[in-house]
Amino acid sequence: MQSNMTSDRHAALMAKMATILGTDLDDAELRGDLPPEMRDDMLSACTGCAEPGNCARWLARTAQAEAAPDYCRNRDILHALAAE
């Protein structure tokens, strides 16, 4: 079972990635574009990623982007949400 600290860290990484790609996960959920279970699955995928350090560094130096890094396990979902 993952710790709350790990889960919180990955939730923050995921939210920042979404923002950089031009979407907001809370807004997407409120619009019905992101069901809560899908968001939970996204968090699980992010938590299982082997690249959180690289992700944090990429997020720290990137203000806006059209694409998430190739290693992002939520890349396709985030791109779809940003396109809506």
Secondary structure as UniProt FT lines:
FT   HELIX           4..20
FT   TURN            21..22
FT   HELIX           25..31
FT   HELIX           36..47
FT   HELIX           52..61
FT   TURN            70..71
FT   TURN            73..74
FT   HELIX           75..83
//
